[in-house]
């Protein structure tokens, strides 16, 4: 558990790691700050969507923000929620092992500007967290170029699966960035926004601008991936159609020798059966009809 005082010890920042801190300590923190069970359940839900909540009775302002997960899951990036709670002059962050890497970055931000309010510190953290999306989006764009180059060389199953993993990761980022934007815009129309000073409003606006830039980048990447995926789907469909066309033509052409030999193989009097060159004539007839049908099919297909 991390506890830091800032702004001349007027404000407090308390970070709780639900995966590392003792359960009794967590209960004590929740009890000391009068955090109800509903907010606790929100903070512990690893699949919770980004949203905000405000309790007038306890004066608790809570928001859940989507943050990048550093580790890939099933070969693609995802996002995880992180909870921020403001009670009077205290900011409480509830983290876990997957998003705890942000705590040190938040601490660095606080060391650079310690004389800030609780809300300014919160919005500064949200701005910093939003900036964490860009390296992962750029990495996915780099991977997309590599996969595209590999697909140009060989349209293999492995390369197509890699392309699919990139599409899944981008979908998670688009959804997360949209939720974050909605959350930040909700703050601007919330009753708490009227109590913010100019510096706090400026930090909130910066975080919102960065969140919109993340969404634009992810949407562009998603559109490119969709176009790339559609192109290779068309290529695969075209290859399949070409293969089926060739097999169909071959199956039709192979019926000619079968029909001719089957006709002369019937147990009944037939022309050329007493001719010494009957077999050769039969082969010549098959070849002639084979080339004739080939010419007709070629003209028909063209």
Beta strands, then each sheet from edge to edge (+ up, - down):
strand 1: 2-6
strand 2: 11-17
strand 3: 51-55
strand 4: 60-68
strand 5: 79-87
strand 6: 90-95
sheet 1: 1+ 2- 6- 5+ 4- 3+
end
